[in-house]
Every structure is written in structure tokens, then in C-alpha cells.
Amino acid sequence: MELLSSPSIVGVLIFLTLLALNFPIFAAVGLGALATLVFYQVAPLSVASYVFAGSLDSFPLLATPLFIIAGAFLTKTGIATRLVRLAELMVGNLPGGLPLTVLVTGAILGSMSGSNLATVAALSFLIQPMAERGYPRPFAVAVVAAGCTFGVVIPPSINLIIYGVITEESIPKLFAAGVGPGLLMLLTLGGYVVAASKIKGYKRGGEERSWASISHAFREAFWGLLAPVVILGGIYSGLFTATEAAAVAVVYMFLVDRFVYKAIPWKALPRVMFESGRTIGVVVFIISTAAVFGWIMQTQGLASMMNSAVMSATDGKPALILLAFNAIFVGAGMFLEPLAAIYLLVPLFKPTLDAIGYDLIQFGAMMTVNLSMAHLTPPVGVGLFLASQLGGVPFTQAVRAAIPFIICEMTVILMVTFIPGISLWLPSLM
């Protein structure tokens, strides 16, 4: 009963109850915060509107809706198809060539849009070709869903932007910290695909390659390959900020389509912007309601309570603390959107991280890799669910096929957590 005297604990219980009743995440978070404010009167209701609006009053945060718009353009321009063609010529003759193509292309597309779901939508057309080459359809769906996880690790990353806003860490350094883990994810998942394909005897691509075909595919994909160079090159050269880079990404995608690919007719542009706006609206509500909820948890002592509990349970041992935080992130990712998990958990974890002296840039990379797996893990698994719907595979079958990919990503999480050089080698050069 003592726990029920804490407004923050009661707010969490209300939030979890509403989530179990299938309320939308932003509604569950917002109503949990509102109920706490009303029944416990921890602050005037006007504070909620102040925190709600203040959470969005951030120049770096403006990058989030801009990258969402860039991701929407990405799925419509045909860039994905051209990148797939080039990647297939480069790796298609290896064991597991077509799934490897999906993973490589997913890494490149993720570095353009910063969005997992945009990458799933862009690569879903490869599920049928993989099935035609003898790959089990659930396996093909799991590959596409796993390929989408690069979108929030390899920069630019919307999750790293949000984390940087909360912790006030350098977003360019956080972007740099995502490069090593992102490449490690690609190597680990790719290694599994190659091994599984050799063991199970899946067919290779078999397409003859020539310098002429590779050169033609490269020319076709050139403008797509140039996008990460323009976006990230501008950030690391100091030419523009991460937010300005997001605006550049939108303009770049638009101009490439208008003058090169010409895939989006003028009359379709309002529809593209409407779909982007709908996604942006959901993201904004999650950010703002989670900010109010997070403010209540901090001011009502939940952060200090968690810090004391974690220190007591782990005897203050950093390794055990980090394992506990990873377990909490995995559990949160099974039910929450990554953005909500970041806003709710990072402020609670930060005092403990400061106490053990853990680098917040490295923690940002660890957290991002961990929450990228949320798109694969049931019962929510948004990326896997979307891929299963697009691929016509029951979600339960897709989950079984995704288990080895989840194990691979858990291995990467542990490596990023305990080997600082993976995430910090590039930021240390800045």
C-alpha cells in the first residue's frame, strides 16, 4: 500500500492498465499523466500544457518530422529498387545473396530516412522474389523486418535525435556513435543469413555479372547513394546542423525525383505530404505526452527511487546495472514505441548512469541498438507486423522465423554495451 501513496507509481500503473486495454500509446501515457495531476494534485493543470508545449520547442527536434517526410519521398521515388539492383549485382552470387541484398539495401536506405517503417515499406517488394527462389516466406518476411532495424542505428537516426534532446548530448557525436554498431549489426545479421543459406541449401542469385551491368546499375543508383554523403557529409563537415540536414534531405529527395527519376506526379504530392503529416502527428503526441509523464516521474521521485533500487539490487556493480537496463529496454520495446520508451526511461536511468560514470554517448548507441530490436519482438513488433502483412504471412510464423535475428541483435547489444570502442571510436575523432 505504501507504493500507492507515490503519485509516480500510480501513474505508471494507470499507464500500464490502459496499455493492456489496447489504448493508443500516446493516449495511455497522456491519461496516466492527467490522472496523476488531477487526483494527486502534484501541480496545477496549467503545468501540463506548459511541459506539453515546451517539449516540442526545440530546434534539434525539428529534424524528426523532416526526416519522416524524407522517408515518405524515399518510398515513392524508386530509389529503393535501383539500390536493390546494385546490391544484388554486388552480393547476389553469395550464399543467401538476395537476403543479403535486402540487408545491405536496408542499411543504405536507413541512412537516408532514419525511419524503420519507411525501410520496410520500401523493401517489402522483395519478399515475393525471395519466395520464388526457394526461401521460406516467413524467413523472407523476417529478413525484410530485420533489414529495417538499421533505420534507427545508422545515422541519421530519429531515436538518437530524441535522445540527444533529452540528455543534451551532441547529436553529431551520437550520429557518429551509431556507425560502428550499425555496421556490426549488418555483419552479424549478414553472417547468420549466409550460414543459414549454406546449411539449408537455399539457391544463390545466379545472375551473371559484368562490368557493364555493374556500371549501369551504379549510374542508376548514383543519386540514391549520394544522399547519405550529402546528408552526413554536411553534418560532419560543419556545413549544416542535424536539423538543417533533415531539411536538406527533404529538398534533395524532392529535386532528385523532379529532375531525375520523375516517379511522383505533381497530383500525388499532397497525398505524400498527408501521409507524412499523419505519422508526424502521432510522433508529436507521443513525444509531448511522454514529456508530461516523464516530468511527473522525475518531480515525484521515481528517478531517485529507481536509482536506489537498482544500486541496491546490483550492489552498485556497473556490469549488472547495464544488464538490468538492457533487460528493461527489451521489455519496454515489446510493448512501447521506441520514442515513448526513450522519453519515459532515459530520464529515470540518467542519474544512475552519472553515478557509475558511464558515457552517455555510448549509452545512446546501446539504447538505440536495443530499441531497434523492438521492431522485431512480439507482441507488438511493428516492423515485423508490417512486413508480415505486406508479405501475406501469419504474424506467429513471422515471429518464429525472426527468433534467430533477435538472438543476433541481442549479441550486438551486449557487445556495444561492454566494448566502448565499437560506438566511441568515431566520436573520439571529432
Order of alpha helices (4+ residues) and beta strands (2+ residues): alpha-alpha-alpha-alpha-alpha-alpha-alpha-alpha-alpha-alpha-alpha-alpha-alpha-alpha-alpha-alpha-alpha-alpha-alpha-alpha-alpha
